[in-house]
Amino acid sequence: MSHLRCGWSRLHRLFLACAGALATAFAILVACASAVTLADDAANISSDRAADLATVSQIDELLATRWTKDGIRPAPLADDAEFLRRAYLDLTGVIPSVCEARAFLEDTSTDRRGALVERLIASPAFATRLADLWRDMMLPRKFDPAETAGLIGVQNWLRRQFADNRRYDRIVADLLVASGGGESGPALFYTALDLKPEELGTTTARLFLGVRLDCAQCHNHPFDHWTQQDFWGYAAFFARLQRRGNNPNNARLADVEFGEVRLPDSDAVVGPRYPGGADVDRRELGTRREQLAIWTVSGDNPYLARATVNLVWAQLFGRGLVEPVDDMGDHNPPSHPEVMQALCESFMASGYDLRRLYRVLTNLRAYQLGSQSSGSADPPEEAFAQMAIKTLSAEQLYDSLARVALRAPDSGQDRLADPPRTAFLVKMQSQARPATQFDRGVPQALTLMNGEEMTALADANASNLLKALDVPFWDDAARLEAAFLATLARLPSDEERSRFLEYLAARPADQRSGALGDIVWALVNSAEFTLNH
């Protein structure tokens, strides 16, 4: 028996050794496979970046040639602080923190701007920023607190799409066939427009095609080639849509077998027609909206890439290559046709990758120019030889104030259900289009000067920022530096440093925090803070 036990023990040890060896071998195989996958991913990323930088060089050359031809002297490059703040506001919707600003300004690497863009477009805040922008374009402009749940549904759906970096043409197609239920966000886009075919046709054409088909709603377009048949033919794709259920925040949609549109003041029925193309073949499979979605992602659609490129360009530069952005056509050609063509080709070749489009545009020399011209007169806006000054949206303004107050901006759904934030957005929302127009009046100015947010920010007993500045091992110069980094993402100039330090020195020690609060109040109410430049 002992002999058998000994034999069994040897077999058991041999089995364990073999199993261990197999497990080790399997782990090595998995590790190798993972390494190959990671290497492939790294190679793909490297290849993508190389292609994007080649597009950047091409666009830079096209713009420089145009400037030379037109005798335009471009503005000098923005300094690092100006670029830092601009990139954060454009790509994340909020100013950088003190630590982020200080780290970037102390970075001496030659590729620090490109590396910053890479970090920002890979951050969760980038997806939130895109969700804010597209939600604002999709839904009616008026912000109604009663519809918060609906806004959250749209916001969350959009944010998931952008966080996953889904192909933009697929996002548009999914929106066009949305049915609601568990995925209520896109369905609420339809109910916000009351399921009216003409409203849905108008909004989707302007946003996804970049054309004003609605100018042909009552008569043929006065400047473009669109006819009434074109507009109502496009609207007909949305004519067979019905709402199911009564839950206002969880809309359900159904495509039915009946529903037509007619020309105004006529009984003439208009069937679905692709923009600029033929009528839909009745033998095509799927609902009308499914047919439209298939056309949208097909090579037969010449509009989506151009509209998207122009839209993103306008977000970053303050105006589009075609302006207005939703009025593209032969009557309104792009200011730089070759630039538009090159960007569209790059965008389509990337698989409609929005991250890569933002990477290309923010790496352009034109995007990195200063907002002050080098000559006696500003160059024409359409030359893009000087960065436009843009107003901050209400969301950018609130979230930046929250960051100054050392409250981390919430990128989740709670931010849309936050009562103080909602009240601020209602007061500060702007109807300005484009972003280079400023239309805020007295109520908005008073909100900034005397609102609850500002009062708390400048109050030594309530402000987290002022409490953080009141550390014993900092002198007034260090506190002033931190206040400038927290608000303007830059260090004070020599003149500012001298004047503010003199102001602080004139105050008794027990009033120093209040004096710092006055400085913070002045910085936040300056045009430099409330504008993106």
N, C-alpha and C positions, 0 to 999 in steps of 0.2 A: 504494500500500500504506500509505503514511504517512497518507493521507487516511482510509482505512478504519480504520487503528489509532486515529486521532483520533476518528472517529465511534464506534467501539466503546468507547473510553475514556469519551466523553460518556454513552453508553448505560449503561455500567457504573456511572458515578457517579450517573446518574439512578435506576437500579435500587436502588442502595444507599440513596440519599436516600429513595426511596419506601418501601423496606423499613424504613428507620429510622423514617419517619413512621408507617408501619403499626404497627411495634412500639411506638412511643411512644403511639399512639392506643389500641392494645390494652392497654398498661400502665395508661393512664388509665382505660379502661373497667373493667379488673380492680380498680383502686384504688377507683373509684367504687362498683363492686358491693360490694367489701369494706367500704367506708365505710358503704354502705347497710345491709349485714348487721350491722356493728358497731353502727350506730345503732339498728337494730331490736333487737339483743340488749340494748343499753343501755336502750332503752325498755321492753323486757320485764322486765329486772331492776328498773328503777325502778318499774314497775307492780306487780311482785310485792312489792317492799318496802313500797310504799304500802298494798297490801292486807293485808300482814302487820301493819303498824303499826296499821291500823284494827282488826284483830282484837285486838291488844294493848290498845288503848284500851277495846274492848268488854269484855274479860276483867277489866281493871283496875277498870272501873266496876262489874261484877257482884260482884267480891270486896269492893270498898269498901262497896257497898250492904249486903252480907251482914254485914260487920263492924259497920256502924252498927246494923243491925237487932238483932244479937246482943249489942250493947254491948261489943264487943271493941276494944281499943286495940292496933293493930299495932305491932310493933317498929320502931324507927328504921331508916332505910336503912343498909345496911352501908357502911363507909368504902371508899375506892377499893382499898386493899390487900386487904381481905377479899374484895371482889368479884373482884378480879384473880385471886387464888389459887383461889377457888371456880370461876370460869369455866374456868381452865386445867385444873383437875383433872376437871371434868365433861365438857369438850369435847375435851380432848386426853389425859387420863389421866396428866398429869405437871405438876409445879409449874413456874412460869416461871423462866427464867434470870435472872441478876443484871441483865443488860442490858435484858431485856424488862420486868422489874419496875421498874427505874429509869426507863425511858422512859415507861411508863404513869403512874407516880406523878408524873412531872414534866409530864405532858400537862395543859393547862388548857382544852382544847376542851370544849364543852358536850356533844358527842355521843361522847365518848371510850369510854363503855361499849358503846354500840351498834357503834362502829367496831371495838372489840376483838372482839366476838362475830363480826362479819363476817370478820375475819382468821382467827379460829380455825376457824370452820366451813368455810372455804375451804382450810385447810391439810391436807397429807397426814396429819398426826397425828390429825385428826378421823376420817378413814376407818379408821385403825388402832384408835382408841378404840371406834368402833361395832363393828368386827370382834371386838374383845375381849369386848364386852358380849354380842353375839348368840351368839358361840361358847360362852361360858360358860352361856348359857341353853339352848342346843341340846343340848349334850353332858352326860353324867353329871358330877356335881359333882367326883368324885375325879380329881385330876390324876395321871396315870400316865406317868412318863418314858418307859416303853417304847412309848408310843403317840405319840411326838413327831412322827413323820412324818405320821401321820393328822391331828394337830392342825394342823400346818402346812398341809396340804391344805385343811382347813375354813377356817382363818384367811385364807389367800390368796384363796380364792374369795369369801369375805365381803368382804374388803377391796376387791377389784376392783369388786364391786357398789356399795359405798358411795363409793368414789373416783369412779366414773362417775356417781354420784347417780342411779342407776336408780330408777324408780318402785318403791316398797316392795311394792305388790301384785304386781308382776311378779317381784320377787325371791322372794317367797313361792311364787308359781306355779311358778317354775323349780325351786325346792327340792322341791316336791311331785312333780315328774315326773323328777327326776334319775335318770340311768342310769349315771353313772360313766364309766370309760374315761379319756379325756384330761382331763375335768373331774371329778377324783376327790373334791374337797371335799364337795359336797353328798351324794354317795353314802355317804360315811363317816358322815354323820349317821344313816343307816339301819342300817349295820352296827354302829354303837356301841350301838344298841338291839336288836341281834340279829334284826332284821327281824320282830319280834313285832308283829302288828297291834294288840294292846291297848296296847303300850308306845308305838308310833308314834302311835296315836290319842290317847293321853293327853297326850303331849308337844306335838303339833301343836295340839291343842284348847286347851291351857293357854296356849301361846305366841302363837298366831295368832288365836285366837277369844276368849281371856280367860275360858274357862269350864272347870269341873271336871267334864267328862263322865265321868271315871273314878269319880266318886262314885256313879255308877249302874252300875258294872261288875257287882256281885254282887246288887244290889237297886235299886229305884228311888231316885233322889236324895232324901234325907230332908228337904231344905229347898227345893230348886228343882223345876222341872217335868220334869227329864230322867228318862227311863225306861231300863230295860235295853235295850230295842229301840233307843233313841237312841244309846247308847254303842256297842253292838256293830254297829249299822248304820254308824256313822262308822268304826269299826275295820275294817269290811269293805272299805273303800277300799284298805287296805294288805294284804289277805289274799292277793293273787295276785302276790306279789313274791318273786323268787328271786335268789340271789347266784350269779354266774358267776366262775370262777377262784379261785385260792388266795392271790393277793397281798394281804396284810393292809393295805397302804398304798395300794393302787390298786384299790378295790372296783369291780366291775361288776355292775349290776343289770339284771334283765329282768322284764317283766310277762308272765305266762303266762295260759293260758286256764282254769286250774283253781285251786282254793283258796277255801275258805269259812270263815266263823266260825260258831260255835254258841253259844247261850246256855249259861251254866254249868250243869252237871249236867243237861244236856238234849241231845237230838238235833236240836232245832229250828234250822234254818239261818236266818241273818239276812242278807239282802241289803243292799247299800250304801244308805244313807239320808243325805241332806243334813241337817245339824244344824237342828232346828226346822222341817224341811220334809218333803217327800214322799220316797218311795222313788225310786231312780234308774230311769228308763225304760230297759228293756233295749235299746230301739232306738237309744239315744244312741250316737254314734260315739266311738271312742277307748277307751283302757284306763280302768280304774276311777280310777287316779290322775289321768289326764288329765281325766276328768269332774269330779273334785274340784277340780283347778286351775282349770278354766273357771268353776265355781261360785264359787270364791274371789275371782276378779277381777270377778265380775258384780255387778250391782245387787241381785241376790237375796241377797247375803251382808250381813247387818246387823251382823256382829261385828267384822270386821277393823279398820275405822277406829277403833271404840271401844276395842278391845283395844290397838292401837298407841298411841293418844293416852294412854291410861291408863298404859301401860308406860313411855313416855318421861317422862311427868309424874313417875312414881315414881322414875325414875333421877335426876332433877334435884332433886326435893323430898323424897326419902327415903321417901315413901309415895304411893300412888295416890289419885286422886279416888275410886276404888273400891279398898278394901283388904280382903283380899289382892287383888293385881292379877289373879290367875287365877281369881277367884271372882265374876265379874260375873253379875248376874241380878236378877230382881224381888225376891228375898229379901235382896239386898245392894246397894241403890241407891247411886249416887254421892253424895258429900257435897255437891257443887255441880252439880246436874243441868243448869242453864243453861250453866255453864262447859263441861261435857262436850259438850253439844250444839253450842255455838259452835265449839269446837275441832275437833270431828269434821267439821262443815260446811267449815271452813277447810282442814283436811287433805285432804278429798276434792276440794275445788275446786282445790287446788294440784296435783292429780295424784299424790297420795300421796307428796309430796316431804318426805323426812325432814329435810333441811337447813332448809327453811322452818319445819317444826314446831319444831325446836330453836331457830331464830331467834325465833319467837314467844314460846316459853316463857322463854327467857333474857332477853328484853326486858321481861317482866312486872315490875311493881313488887313483887309477892310474891316473885319470885326474887331481887330485889335488897335485900330486907330483911335486917337483921342477925340473928344467932343468939341475941342476948340480948334479953329482953323489956323493955318500958318500964315495966311495972307490977310489983306485988309477986308476982304469980303468972303463970306462962307461960300463954298462950292454948291452947285445945285444939289438938292436932296437926292434926286434920282441918280447922281453920279456915285454915291456911296463912297465918297472920298473923305468923309468926316462922320464920326459916329453920331447918330441922332440922339437927342435927349428925350427919354420916354418917362411918362408918368408911372408911378407905382400903382398897381391895382390895389383895391381895398384889401385883398387877401395878403398881398406882398407887404403892405403897410402894417397891417395888424400883426402878422407873424414876425416881422422885423422888430416891431416894438416889443413883442414878447421876448425876442432874443436879447434885446437891450436890457430888458428887465430880468434877464437870466432865467426865463421860463422857456424850456425847450419847446419849440413849436411841435404840436402833435400832428403826425402825418396820418393817423388813423381816422376812423369814421367819427370819433367823438368831437373832432374839431368842428364838424358841421352842426353838431347838436349843442355846442357850447353857447349858452345864452349871452355872455358878454361879447363873445366874438361875433355872434349873429347880429346883435344890436349895433356893433361897430360897422359891420359890412353894410347894413341897411343905411346907416348914415353916410358912409363914405363911398358907396358904389358910384361909379362914373359911367356915363353913357358915351364917353368919348370914343370915337373911332376915326383915325387910328390912335395908337398909344402916344403919339407925339403931340396930340391936342390936350390941353388942360382945361377942364370945365368945372372944377370944383369951386364952390362959392363960399359965402359967409358961414353957413352951418358946418361945412366940412372944416373950415379954418378954425372955428371955435372949438370943434371937437378935438383937434390936434392941440390947441393951446390950453384948453381948460377941461377937457374930458377926463373921465375917471382914470383911464389908462395913463394919461400924461400926469395927472395929479399924483398918482401912486408912484410913478417913475421918478419924480423929482422930490418926493417926500423922504427925508432922511430916516424917518421911523418906519416907512413901509417899503422902500425901494431895496430890493436885493442887490442891485448894482452898487448903490451908495454904501450899503453895508459891506460889500466885498471890497470896495475901494478904501474903506476905513480900517486898514490894517496897520499896526504900529511900525512895521519895518519898511513901509513905503513913505517916501517924501512926497511933497506936492507935485513934483515933476513926474514921478512914476504914476501917481494917481491920474494926472491930466493925460498922460500917454495912454493909459488904459481906457479912460473915458472916450478918447478919440477913436481908439481901435474898436470899442464896443459899438459906437454909433456910425462912424464914417469909414471904418475899416482902413484907416491910415493914421500916420503920426501927425502931430500938429506941426505947422510951419514954424519957422523961427519967430515970426511976428506974432502968430497965435500963441505960441508958448510964452513969449514975453508978456503979452497983455493979460493972459489968463492967470499966469503965476503972480503977476502984480495984483490982480483982483483977489486971489486967494490970500496973499500975504497981508492984505489990508483988513482981513476979517479976523476977529478973535478966534482962538482955538476951538471954543465951544460952538462957533458958527461955521466952522470949516465944511462940515458935511452939507449944510444948507447951501453954502456957496458953490460946492460941487454940484448940488442939485440944480442950481441956476444955470450952470454951464451945460449940464446934460440937457436941460430943457431947451436952451438956445440951440444946441447942436441938432437935436431931434426936430425942432421946428424950422431948421434951415432948409433951403431949396436943395442943398447937397444931399440931405437925408431923404427927402420925399420924392426925389427924382432918380432915375436910372440913367447914368451918363457914361 
